[in-house]
Amino acid sequence: MTTISPPTRAQRSHRLPGSRIAYAYVAPFFAVFLAFSIYPWLDTAWVSLHEVRLSTYDQSTWLGLGNYVNLFSNPFFWNAFRNTVTIGVISTVPQLCMALGIAHLLNYRLRGRTFFRVAILMPYATSLAAATVIFLELFDSKLGLVNWALHLVHLPAVDWQGSRWPAQIAVSTIVTWRWTGYNALIYLAGMQSIDTELYDAALVDGANRWQQFRHVTLPGLRPTILFTIVVSTIGAAQLFGEPLLYHNGMPDGGTQGQYQTLGLLMYQQGWTNDRLGLASATAWTMFLVIVVAVLVNTTLARRRDRQGTLSSLAPKVRL
């Protein structure tokens, strides 16, 4: 029986240059990550505990949790929080549902599938400013095509900027138009990774297309659906560009703050009101909201998967 002797010091030193080269390759990434992610993240936490002005950044006053107390007692914060939740819901739910339906259609052998796959990604590649300008013209209260269409069916005109719910629907429409195709391609990639033998077996059992979609496609897409829900939740909590441009670059989110989000509130506090400490507290509150929302989505998804697994095993256990 032969024994393998441990490597000598010379052999170990011969391996070291290779590992050092590997560390040298990954070092720039970690250096950039520390400089532009970790350090600003920690510095924002430190600034949120102080009274800091943009004009006198070097002169700060320790407040502890005073900025957070001020933030949570401010009605503008709760207004922005409610707007963020409602805009996120009415933009994310239709967006993911339409993306799932489009991906299901493109998964079949249709004529010009490549063209449609490229076309649905065009809104994502379009400039956000240009898209918002177009939607501003569409939702114009006097000359917009949307109110013109409502007039054709004898419905009253809607103030798409001055009213709360119409304005939020208009902003959500921009978000839905821009991100539906992106999520559709993600769903399409997930559908193409599902084993085709499952569809053949379902076809043999007499399942139609809707039953195949319900019992084969959706269970196979559960990890992908969870990913898109998490990413869309993060994007909804950080919504900034669409409501900012919808009000001509003003961060107040309308004349009465009817569609001001947490991102706009943070920008307004830091760069308009010159209160960086309060803006940093808003940023950390947004971070905590995102963490809680992601944990809730993940917990609910795992619970549904566990219940689905138990229900599928239940007939076998009874047998």
Secondary structure, 3 states (H helix, E strand, C coil): CCCCCCCCHHHHHHHHHHHHHHHHHHHHHHHHHHHHHHHHHHHHHHHCCEEECCCCCCCEEECCCHHHHHHHCCHHHHHHHHHHHHHHHHHHHHHHHHHHHHHHHHCCCCCCHHHHHHHCCHHHHCCHHHHHHHHHHHCCCCCCHHHHHHHHCCCCCCCCCCCHHHHHHHHHHHHHHHHHHHHHHHHHHHHHCCCHHHHHHHHHCCCCHHHHHHHHHHHHCHHHHHHHHHHHHHHHHCCCHHHHHHCCCCCCCCCCCCCCCHHHHHHHHHHHCCCHHHHHHHHHHHHHHHHHHHHHHHHHHHHHHHHHHHHHHHHHHHC
